Amino acid sequence: MRNDNPYMSKLYGRKKSRSLNTHSQDILKNLFPKYKLGDVSISAIDDDIEFEIGFGYGEHLLWQAINNKNKMFIGAEPFISGAINLVRDVNEKQIKNIRISTDDAIDILDTMADCYLSSIYILFPDPWPKKRHHKRRLINPNNIHKFHRVLKRSGKILIASDHKGYIHSILFHFLRDNRFDWICEKSSDFTQKPFPSTQSKYEKKAIRNDQNPVYLTFKKLSL
Ligand SMILES: C[S@@+](CC[C@H](N)C(=O)[O-])C[C@H]1O[C@@H](n2cnc3c(N)ncnc32)[C@H](O)[C@@H]1O
């Protein structure tokens, strides 16, 4: 059957690293199962669960987990070297409140119950700048619908980007969706990071290149 929906979930970009050295293969085989989403359960008492989509090398997720021990964090990153980096750090620091997946985050969202997450982070998603690739963008009307379903009432989605075209498109789609409040009263609400954390690789790169990251926070309305 032909699929006419341009935003149907499909994972684009780099998934596998070219070749993994023995140390990385060892981490994947022996350590990853200790933190893998699905293999290691999430306790029923974890009612404050945050999800990072596309965590890259995992700097932000690691920082959040270390500094918020009362919360559970889930991260999805299909780029294997990034996931291996986070697994190694999580294991070294004996972090208990992170679950990691190398699957497509949108497939993971589809397995979650309604109103499951308190926050979703999407930091520096691939901007796919060419017009013919816009349909590959992670933040699109289909996925905004999914974010809305899995977020608790007043749950937040926190986004960072340094790509003006993508920022416009994100704002356009969220405001058109009409089921989120854009938390923005003054200019510093989008020029300064609205949550404490360390800088991710792409955040550092943007700042180094004077790209001025923009931070967008949307709160689920109780409609
Ligand atoms: C530009 S990088 C940013 C990485 C990191 N957030 C940072 O700020 O350094 C975007 C990441 O999103 C990941 N990604 C893209 N689509 C994804 C999806 N559907 N599920 C999970 N991760 C995804 C990519 O693999 C890539 O590592």
The ligand as an SDF file (V2000), in Angstrom:
LIG
                    3D

 27 29  0  0  0  0  0  0  0  0999 V2000
   22.6600   16.4910   15.6610 C   0  0  0  0  0  0  0  0  0  0  0  0
   22.7130   15.1020   16.7110 S   0  0  0  0  0  0  0  0  0  0  0  0
   22.5790   15.8190   18.3360 C   0  0  0  0  0  0  0  0  0  0  0  0
   23.0690   14.9050   19.4060 C   0  0  0  0  0  0  0  0  0  0  0  0
   22.9350   15.4360   20.8490 C   0  0  0  0  0  0  0  0  0  0  0  0
   21.5600   15.6500   21.2280 N   0  0  0  0  0  0  0  0  0  0  0  0
   23.7400   16.6960   21.0740 C   0  0  0  0  0  0  0  0  0  0  0  0
   23.1310   17.7600   21.3550 O   0  0  0  0  0  0  0  0  0  0  0  0
   24.9760   16.6350   20.9980 O   0  0  0  0  0  0  0  0  0  0  0  0
   21.0870   14.4090   16.4840 C   0  0  0  0  0  0  0  0  0  0  0  0
   20.9890   12.9760   16.9990 C   0  0  0  0  0  0  0  0  0  0  0  0
   19.6500   12.5300   16.9140 O   0  0  0  0  0  0  0  0  0  0  0  0
   19.6670   11.1390   16.6490 C   0  0  0  0  0  0  0  0  0  0  0  0
   18.3590   10.7530   16.0920 N   0  0  0  0  0  0  0  0  0  0  0  0
   17.8370   11.1180   14.8960 C   0  0  0  0  0  0  0  0  0  0  0  0
   16.6310   10.5540   14.7150 N   0  0  0  0  0  0  0  0  0  0  0  0
   16.3810    9.8140   15.8400 C   0  0  0  0  0  0  0  0  0  0  0  0
   15.3020    8.9940   16.2610 C   0  0  0  0  0  0  0  0  0  0  0  0
   14.2310    8.8140   15.4760 N   0  0  0  0  0  0  0  0  0  0  0  0
   15.4010    8.3760   17.4550 N   0  0  0  0  0  0  0  0  0  0  0  0
   16.4880    8.5690   18.2440 C   0  0  0  0  0  0  0  0  0  0  0  0
   17.5380    9.3280   17.9070 N   0  0  0  0  0  0  0  0  0  0  0  0
   17.4740    9.9470   16.7240 C   0  0  0  0  0  0  0  0  0  0  0  0
   20.8150   10.9820   15.6630 C   0  0  0  0  0  0  0  0  0  0  0  0
   21.3150    9.6550   15.6500 O   0  0  0  0  0  0  0  0  0  0  0  0
   21.8240   11.9830   16.1850 C   0  0  0  0  0  0  0  0  0  0  0  0
   22.7890   11.3960   17.0270 O   0  0  0  0  0  0  0  0  0  0  0  0
  1  2  1  0
  2  3  1  0
  2 10  1  0
  3  4  1  0
  4  5  1  0
  5  6  1  0
  5  7  1  0
  7  8  2  0
  7  9  1  0
 10 11  1  0
 11 12  1  0
 11 26  1  0
 12 13  1  0
 13 14  1  0
 13 24  1  0
 14 15  1  0
 14 23  1  0
 15 16  2  0
 16 17  1  0
 17 18  1  0
 17 23  2  0
 18 19  1  0
 18 20  2  0
 20 21  1  0
 21 22  2  0
 22 23  1  0
 24 25  1  0
 24 26  1  0
 26 27  1  0
M  CHG  2   2   1   9  -1
M  END
$$$$
